[in-house]
Amino acid sequence: MEKLEKYSEQIMTLAVDFLPKILMALVVLIIGWYIIKRLSRFVQKRMDNSKISKELQPFIISFVSIGLKIVLITIAAGIVGIETASFAALIAAVGWSGHAGQPQQLCLRRTHFITAAL
């Protein structure tokens, strides 16, 4: 019986310590998701008025949206207390691995994208 009381007391202590962090992370996620949605719409409207190809626009909007959502989830995980340094390193490694064997093409793609955006 003593063990049960001890465990229930530990659970209550953890809940009191952890619950505000979870609530704050949820608030950040909800507000962040709303801002990302608005920002994606803004980018869509700006692209409609630009000279960027209509076929390329959905890709760029998805890229911006997904990138911002990854940053948002990383921020929320940091608020909860999850260590995010290794998560950020993993994202960077995965992002770079797609271009590991093609450094010249990467430079050409970025140059083409920059000039297309101007």
Sequence and secondary structure as in RCSB ss.txt:
>XXXX:A:sequence
MEKLEKYSEQIMTLAVDFLPKILMALVVLIIGWYIIKRLSRFVQKRMDNSKISKELQPFIISFVSIGLKIVLITI
AAGIVGIETASFAALIAAVGWSGHAGQPQQLCLRRTHFITAAL
>XXXX:A:secstr
 HHHHHHHHHHHHHHHHHHHHHHHHHHHHHHHHHHHHHHHHHHHHHHHTSSS TTTHHHHHHHHHHHHHHHHHHH
HHHHHT   HHHHHHHHHHHHHTTTT HHHHHHHHHHHHHHH 
